[in-house]
Structures are given as structure tokens and as C-alpha cells.
Amino acid sequence: MHRIYSLPFASVYPLYVTKVEKKGRTTEELDAVIEWLTGFDDAELARHIEEHTTLEDFFDDADLNPDASLITGVICGMRVEQIEDPLMQKIRYMDKLVDELARGKAMAKILRSA
């Protein structure tokens, strides 16, 4: 089991906020991206942060977007579409979306809209 699985989402979230805000994006956009991936609403996302839910439990509770498989590319030296461990793949999907947001990609493209 990877150590990252036991990390609280609440410890990762502020790092995402810092990353996107440094690049001129907003917390609202970040939340929209995470909520698109997980199916959470604002209240559920806030609850996971408040309760220090581990990343494993965070994704166990998520209803992953059916279009998540459209997320491709390299993050942390790995192609997300080739990651075999389902939980690690979900974590890297989230990392990839946050990275795309920070790089200035349009929300429609990040959210894999037609």
C-alpha cells in the first residue's frame, strides 16, 4: 500500500489551492474540477476537508465521473491512462486536472466537455 493513500485530503487540498492561485486561477475553479471528477458537491467537499478524510476514503466515497477515462497524459512521470492501481489512477487523475487548471487550460477542456 502506498503511503499517499493514508494522506488526508485536507493536507493535499491547500497545496492545490496554492498551485492554482499562483497561476491566477481561483479556488472556485479548483473546487469545480475536483467536484467534476468525484461527483461531490461543495458541502461534501468541505466535509472531507473538515474530517481529514484519507485519500483512500475520499475516493472510496466518490462517484467518479464516467468521462474520467478521457484524462490522459503524464503526471509525476507516469501516463495516467496506463496506471494499473485503480486508487493511484484516481489520485493521479486529480493531480492531472489540477495541473491542467494551473497551466491555464480552458475549463471546458479540463472538464472534457464536447
N, CA and C atoms as an extended XYZ file, in Angstrom:
342
Properties=species:S:1:pos:R:3:atomname:S:1:resname:S:1:resid:I:1 pbc="F F F"
N         0.837       -1.183        0.000 N   MET     1
C         0.000        0.000        0.000 CA  MET     1
C         0.883        1.247        0.000 C   MET     1
N         0.554        2.167       -0.866 N   HIS     2
C         1.325        3.396       -0.958 CA  HIS     2
C         1.019        4.321        0.216 C   HIS     2
N         2.022        5.025        0.656 N   ARG     3
C         1.874        5.962        1.769 CA  ARG     3
C         0.888        7.078        1.430 C   ARG     3
N         0.825        7.439        0.169 N   ILE     4
C        -0.058        8.529       -0.259 CA  ILE     4
C        -1.529        8.217        0.051 C   ILE     4
N        -1.899        6.953        0.069 N   TYR     5
C        -3.290        6.575        0.303 CA  TYR     5
C        -3.781        7.022        1.674 C   TYR     5
N        -2.875        7.078        2.645 N   SER     6
C        -3.275        7.450        4.006 CA  SER     6
C        -3.164        8.951        4.271 C   SER     6
N        -2.711        9.713        3.277 N   LEU     7
C        -2.651       11.170        3.438 CA  LEU     7
C        -4.058       11.733        3.522 C   LEU     7
N        -4.292       12.669        4.430 N   PRO     8
C        -5.601       13.310        4.468 CA  PRO     8
C        -5.781       14.232        3.256 C   PRO     8
N        -6.961       14.207        2.674 N   PHE     9
C        -7.261       15.120        1.580 CA  PHE     9
C        -7.044       16.558        2.035 C   PHE     9
N        -7.322       16.832        3.306 N   ALA    10
C        -7.153       18.180        3.858 CA  ALA    10
C        -5.711       18.657        3.813 C   ALA    10
N        -4.748       17.752        3.728 N   SER    11
C        -3.343       18.179        3.636 CA  SER    11
C        -2.923       18.399        2.182 C   SER    11
N        -3.622       17.788        1.259 N   VAL    12
C        -3.318       17.934       -0.165 CA  VAL    12
C        -4.028       19.158       -0.749 C   VAL    12
N        -5.239       19.397       -0.305 N   TYR    13
C        -6.065       20.465       -0.845 CA  TYR    13
C        -5.388       21.842       -0.798 C   TYR    13
N        -4.791       22.258        0.349 N   PRO    14
C        -4.142       23.582        0.370 CA  PRO    14
C        -2.981       23.693       -0.630 C   PRO    14
N        -2.328       22.573       -0.910 N   LEU    15
C        -1.249       22.583       -1.901 CA  LEU    15
C        -1.823       22.850       -3.295 C   LEU    15
N        -2.967       22.250       -3.580 N   TYR    16
C        -3.651       22.508       -4.846 CA  TYR    16
C        -4.068       23.971       -4.942 C   TYR    16
N        -4.627       24.509       -3.849 N   VAL    17
C        -5.067       25.906       -3.830 CA  VAL    17
C        -3.890       26.825       -4.142 C   VAL    17
N        -2.775       26.602       -3.461 N   THR    18
C        -1.585       27.421       -3.680 CA  THR    18
C        -1.124       27.333       -5.128 C   THR    18
N        -1.105       26.123       -5.668 N   LYS    19
C        -0.638       25.912       -7.041 CA  LYS    19
C        -1.493       26.675       -8.049 C   LYS    19
N        -2.811       26.574       -7.917 N   VAL    20
C        -3.667       27.220       -8.917 CA  VAL    20
C        -3.738       28.731       -8.725 C   VAL    20
N        -3.730       29.187       -7.467 N   GLU    21
C        -3.801       30.636       -7.231 CA  GLU    21
C        -2.539       31.345       -7.693 C   GLU    21
N        -1.377       30.682       -7.577 N   LYS    22
C        -0.126       31.274       -8.077 CA  LYS    22
C        -0.187       31.514       -9.581 C   LYS    22
N        -1.021       30.742      -10.251 N   LYS    23
C        -1.144       30.853      -11.703 CA  LYS    23
C        -2.386       31.644      -12.119 C   LYS    23
N        -3.018       32.327      -11.150 N   GLY    24
C        -4.138       33.189      -11.479 CA  GLY    24
C        -5.488       32.506      -11.572 C   GLY    24
N        -5.587       31.273      -11.141 N   ARG    25
C        -6.869       30.577      -11.143 CA  ARG    25
C        -7.482       30.684       -9.748 C   ARG    25
N        -8.747       30.315       -9.616 N   THR    26
C        -9.454       30.513       -8.360 CA  THR    26
C        -9.737       29.202       -7.629 C   THR    26
N       -10.021       29.341       -6.336 N   THR    27
C       -10.416       28.185       -5.537 CA  THR    27
C       -11.733       27.619       -6.064 C   THR    27
N       -12.614       28.488       -6.544 N   GLU    28
C       -13.888       28.031       -7.096 CA  GLU    28
C       -13.660       27.139       -8.317 C   GLU    28
N       -12.705       27.521       -9.158 N   GLU    29
C       -12.381       26.684      -10.324 CA  GLU    29
C       -11.792       25.353       -9.870 C   GLU    29
N       -10.925       25.400       -8.871 N   LEU    30
C       -10.338       24.168       -8.329 CA  LEU    30
C       -11.428       23.249       -7.808 C   LEU    30
N       -12.335       23.814       -7.015 N   ASP    31
C       -13.427       23.012       -6.469 CA  ASP    31
C       -14.279       22.413       -7.585 C   ASP    31
N       -14.545       23.190       -8.628 N   ALA    32
C       -15.340       22.701       -9.762 CA  ALA    32
C       -14.663       21.504      -10.425 C   ALA    32
N       -13.355       21.561      -10.563 N   VAL    33
C       -12.597       20.477      -11.193 CA  VAL    33
C       -12.654       19.216      -10.314 C   VAL    33
N       -12.418       19.389       -9.017 N   ILE    34
C       -12.444       18.240       -8.100 CA  ILE    34
C       -13.856       17.655       -8.023 C   ILE    34
N       -14.852       18.532       -7.984 N   GLU    35
C       -16.236       18.067       -7.909 CA  GLU    35
C       -16.654       17.357       -9.191 C   GLU    35
N       -16.160       17.829      -10.331 N   TRP    36
C       -16.448       17.142      -11.600 CA  TRP    36
C       -15.910       15.715      -11.546 C   TRP    36
N       -14.696       15.561      -11.054 N   LEU    37
C       -14.067       14.242      -11.008 CA  LEU    37
C       -14.760       13.320      -10.012 C   LEU    37
N       -15.088       13.836       -8.843 N   THR    38
C       -15.551       12.989       -7.733 CA  THR    38
C       -17.058       12.872       -7.599 C   THR    38
N       -17.800       13.794       -8.194 N   GLY    39
C       -19.244       13.803       -8.016 CA  GLY    39
C       -19.687       14.476       -6.722 C   GLY    39
N       -18.756       14.994       -5.936 N   PHE    40
C       -19.094       15.688       -4.692 CA  PHE    40
C       -19.684       17.058       -4.996 C   PHE    40
N       -20.474       17.571       -4.055 N   ASP    41
C       -20.895       18.966       -4.128 CA  ASP    41
C       -20.039       19.761       -3.135 C   ASP    41
N       -20.295       21.072       -3.029 N   ASP    42
C       -19.487       21.918       -2.143 CA  ASP    42
C       -19.504       21.415       -0.700 C   ASP    42
N       -20.680       21.014       -0.224 N   ALA    43
C       -20.811       20.560        1.170 CA  ALA    43
C       -20.023       19.266        1.412 C   ALA    43
N       -20.102       18.338        0.476 N   GLU    44
C       -19.365       17.076        0.623 CA  GLU    44
C       -17.859       17.314        0.583 C   GLU    44
N       -17.428       18.179       -0.304 N   LEU    45
C       -16.003       18.502       -0.393 CA  LEU    45
C       -15.535       19.135        0.915 C   LEU    45
N       -16.305       20.073        1.434 N   ALA    46
C       -15.960       20.717        2.701 CA  ALA    46
C       -15.926       19.708        3.848 C   ALA    46
N       -16.851       18.765        3.843 N   ARG    47
C       -16.882       17.734        4.892 CA  ARG    47
C       -15.615       16.877        4.867 C   ARG    47
N       -15.178       16.494        3.679 N   HIS    48
C       -13.960       15.684        3.562 CA  HIS    48
C       -12.737       16.447        4.058 C   HIS    48
N       -12.711       17.745        3.812 N   ILE    49
C       -11.601       18.573        4.295 CA  ILE    49
C       -11.669       18.671        5.814 C   ILE    49
N       -12.851       18.964        6.332 N   GLU    50
C       -13.038       19.131        7.774 CA  GLU    50
C       -12.739       17.844        8.552 C   GLU    50
N       -13.132       16.712        7.992 N   GLU    51
C       -12.961       15.430        8.683 CA  GLU    51
C       -11.595       14.784        8.436 C   GLU    51
N       -10.746       15.438        7.659 N   HIS    52
C        -9.410       14.911        7.344 CA  HIS    52
C        -9.472       13.486        6.784 C   HIS    52
N       -10.398       13.299        5.873 N   THR    53
C       -10.572       12.018        5.198 CA  THR    53
C        -9.285       11.646        4.455 C   THR    53
N        -8.861       10.392        4.567 N   THR    54
C        -7.686        9.955        3.811 CA  THR    54
C        -8.031        9.952        2.320 C   THR    54
N        -7.006       10.009        1.487 N   LEU    55
C        -7.251        9.956        0.044 CA  LEU    55
C        -7.956        8.655       -0.339 C   LEU    55
N        -7.621        7.568        0.351 N   GLU    56
C        -8.282        6.290        0.067 CA  GLU    56
C        -9.782        6.383        0.353 C   GLU    56
N       -10.140        6.905        1.515 N   ASP    57
C       -11.553        7.040        1.871 CA  ASP    57
C       -12.256        8.098        1.015 C   ASP    57
N       -11.521        9.156        0.670 N   PHE    58
C       -12.047       10.217       -0.189 CA  PHE    58
C       -12.526        9.621       -1.517 C   PHE    58
N       -11.680        8.805       -2.136 N   PHE    59
C       -12.051        8.222       -3.425 CA  PHE    59
C       -13.011        7.046       -3.278 C   PHE    59
N       -12.987        6.352       -2.134 N   ASP    60
C       -13.987        5.309       -1.889 CA  ASP    60
C       -15.383        5.924       -1.848 C   ASP    60
N       -15.484        7.138       -1.331 N   ASP    61
C       -16.756        7.837       -1.197 CA  ASP    61
C       -17.175        8.530       -2.501 C   ASP    61
N       -16.250        8.680       -3.426 N   ALA    62
C       -16.512        9.414       -4.667 CA  ALA    62
C       -17.289        8.566       -5.671 C   ALA    62
N       -18.045        9.259       -6.501 N   ASP    63
C       -18.719        8.653       -7.647 CA  ASP    63
C       -17.990        9.196       -8.871 C   ASP    63
N       -16.924        8.495       -9.265 N   LEU    64
C       -16.027        9.006      -10.301 CA  LEU    64
C       -16.779        9.312      -11.600 C   LEU    64
N       -16.474       10.460      -12.179 N   ASN    65
C       -17.095       10.884      -13.416 CA  ASN    65
C       -16.827        9.840      -14.508 C   ASN    65
N       -17.862        9.444      -15.257 N   PRO    66
C       -17.648        8.444      -16.312 CA  PRO    66
C       -16.667        8.898      -17.386 C   PRO    66
N       -16.475       10.218      -17.527 N   ASP    67
C       -15.532       10.735      -18.515 CA  ASP    67
C       -14.102       10.831      -17.977 C   ASP    67
N       -13.867       10.369      -16.745 N   ALA    68
C       -12.522       10.425      -16.173 CA  ALA    68
C       -11.514        9.657      -17.026 C   ALA    68
N       -11.981        8.627      -17.717 N   SER    69
C       -11.068        7.844      -18.566 CA  SER    69
C       -10.544        8.662      -19.748 C   SER    69
N       -11.150        9.829      -20.005 N   LEU    70
C       -10.659       10.708      -21.067 CA  LEU    70
C        -9.442       11.520      -20.627 C   LEU    70
N        -9.119       11.452      -19.331 N   ILE    71
C        -7.952       12.160      -18.811 CA  ILE    71
C        -6.715       11.363      -19.207 C   ILE    71
N        -5.850       11.990      -19.976 N   THR    72
C        -4.630       11.319      -20.437 CA  THR    72
C        -3.445       12.246      -20.242 C   THR    72
N        -2.277       11.680      -20.363 N   GLY    73
C        -1.065       12.474      -20.265 CA  GLY    73
C        -0.182       12.000      -19.124 C   GLY    73
N         0.893       12.732      -18.932 N   VAL    74
C         1.901       12.352      -17.946 CA  VAL    74
C         1.790       13.249      -16.722 C   VAL    74
N         1.800       12.621      -15.564 N   ILE    75
C         1.865       13.336      -14.297 CA  ILE    75
C         2.770       12.536      -13.374 C   ILE    75
N         3.681       13.205      -12.743 N   CYS    76
C         4.660       12.543      -11.857 CA  CYS    76
C         5.410       11.429      -12.592 C   CYS    76
N         5.691       11.650      -13.865 N   GLY    77
C         6.458       10.696      -14.648 CA  GLY    77
C         5.687        9.461      -15.089 C   GLY    77
N         4.371        9.440      -14.863 N   MET    78
C         3.558        8.284      -15.245 CA  MET    78
C         2.449        8.724      -16.194 C   MET    78
N         2.148        7.880      -17.161 N   ARG    79
C         0.989        8.124      -18.021 CA  ARG    79
C        -0.245        7.700      -17.240 C   ARG    79
N        -1.142        8.637      -16.988 N   VAL    80
C        -2.290        8.331      -16.131 CA  VAL    80
C        -3.168        7.221      -16.686 C   VAL    80
N        -3.251        7.145      -17.993 N   GLU    81
C        -4.107        6.119      -18.591 CA  GLU    81
C        -3.517        4.713      -18.479 C   GLU    81
N        -2.248        4.605      -18.105 N   GLN    82
C        -1.593        3.294      -18.001 CA  GLN    82
C        -1.376        2.844      -16.559 C   GLN    82
N        -1.814        3.628      -15.590 N   ILE    83
C        -1.641        3.259      -14.184 CA  ILE    83
C        -2.603        2.115      -13.870 C   ILE    83
N        -2.051        1.018      -13.366 N   GLU    84
C        -2.861       -0.176      -13.143 CA  GLU    84
C        -3.607       -0.161      -11.818 C   GLU    84
N        -3.045        0.440      -10.792 N   ASP    85
C        -3.701        0.503       -9.487 CA  ASP    85
C        -4.852        1.507       -9.569 C   ASP    85
N        -6.101        1.067       -9.390 N   PRO    86
C        -7.247        1.966       -9.560 CA  PRO    86
C        -7.222        3.195       -8.644 C   PRO    86
N        -6.824        3.031       -7.393 N   LEU    87
C        -6.788        4.170       -6.483 CA  LEU    87
C        -5.700        5.154       -6.882 C   LEU    87
N        -4.525        4.654       -7.220 N   MET    88
C        -3.441        5.537       -7.661 CA  MET    88
C        -3.856        6.275       -8.933 C   MET    88
N        -4.559        5.598       -9.819 N   GLN    89
C        -5.011        6.243      -11.052 CA  GLN    89
C        -5.967        7.397      -10.739 C   GLN    89
N        -6.881        7.200       -9.791 N   LYS    90
C        -7.818        8.271       -9.423 CA  LYS    90
C        -7.082        9.460       -8.825 C   LYS    90
N        -6.099        9.191       -7.984 N   ILE    91
C        -5.307       10.267       -7.381 CA  ILE    91
C        -4.562       11.034       -8.470 C   ILE    91
N        -3.983       10.311       -9.399 N   ARG    92
C        -3.241       10.963      -10.487 CA  ARG    92
C        -4.175       11.679      -11.457 C   ARG    92
N        -5.403       11.178      -11.631 N   TYR    93
C        -6.393       11.922      -12.415 CA  TYR    93
C        -6.592       13.301      -11.788 C   TYR    93
N        -6.766       13.329      -10.466 N   MET    94
C        -6.977       14.597       -9.776 CA  MET    94
C        -5.755       15.495       -9.926 C   MET    94
N        -4.570       14.928       -9.761 N   ASP    95
C        -3.335       15.707       -9.942 CA  ASP    95
C        -3.266       16.296      -11.348 C   ASP    95
N        -3.621       15.499      -12.332 N   LYS    96
C        -3.556       15.939      -13.732 CA  LYS    96
C        -4.534       17.089      -13.990 C   LYS    96
N        -5.745       16.972      -13.460 N   LEU    97
C        -6.731       18.042      -13.641 CA  LEU    97
C        -6.264       19.337      -12.990 C   LEU    97
N        -5.702       19.234      -11.791 N   VAL    98
C        -5.196       20.421      -11.093 CA  VAL    98
C        -4.042       21.030      -11.885 C   VAL    98
N        -3.181       20.186      -12.424 N   ASP    99
C        -2.067       20.660      -13.232 CA  ASP    99
C        -2.571       21.393      -14.483 C   ASP    99
N        -3.583       20.839      -15.134 N   GLU   100
C        -4.148       21.486      -16.321 CA  GLU   100
C        -4.752       22.842      -15.963 C   GLU   100
N        -5.423       22.908      -14.816 N   LEU   101
C        -6.003       24.165      -14.357 CA  LEU   101
C        -4.904       25.199      -14.125 C   LEU   101
N        -3.842       24.787      -13.446 N   ALA   102
C        -2.735       25.696      -13.145 CA  ALA   102
C        -2.018       26.157      -14.419 C   ALA   102
N        -2.030       25.351      -15.438 N   ARG   103
C        -1.363       25.711      -16.697 CA  ARG   103
C        -2.215       26.603      -17.591 C   ARG   103
N        -3.423       26.926      -17.123 N   GLY   104
C        -4.254       27.862      -17.860 CA  GLY   104
C        -5.167       27.251      -18.897 C   GLY   104
N        -5.321       25.951      -18.872 N   LYS   105
C        -6.198       25.290      -19.828 CA  LYS   105
C        -7.644       25.737      -19.579 C   LYS   105
N        -8.429       25.851      -20.627 N   ALA   106
C        -9.829       26.261      -20.515 CA  ALA   106
C       -10.622       25.232      -19.724 C   ALA   106
N       -11.556       25.712      -18.902 N   MET   107
C       -12.360       24.819      -18.068 CA  MET   107
C       -13.098       23.770      -18.903 C   MET   107
N       -13.633       24.151      -20.045 N   ALA   108
C       -14.358       23.199      -20.885 CA  ALA   108
C       -13.462       22.028      -21.291 C   ALA   108
N       -12.211       22.313      -21.565 N   LYS   109
C       -11.271       21.253      -21.949 CA  LYS   109
C       -10.878       20.411      -20.725 C   LYS   109
N       -10.669       21.050      -19.579 N   ILE   110
C       -10.326       20.319      -18.360 CA  ILE   110
C       -11.453       19.359      -18.002 C   ILE   110
N       -12.686       19.827      -18.129 N   LEU   111
C       -13.846       19.021      -17.755 CA  LEU   111
C       -14.310       18.102      -18.886 C   LEU   111
N       -13.487       17.994      -19.901 N   ARG   112
C       -13.727       17.084      -21.020 CA  ARG   112
C       -15.095       17.285      -21.632 C   ARG   112
N       -15.494       18.573      -21.771 N   SER   113
C       -16.776       18.911      -22.397 CA  SER   113
C       -16.622       18.879      -23.909 C   SER   113
N       -17.699       18.578      -24.567 N   ALA   114
C       -17.672       18.482      -26.040 CA  ALA   114
C       -17.407       19.820      -26.682 C   ALA   114
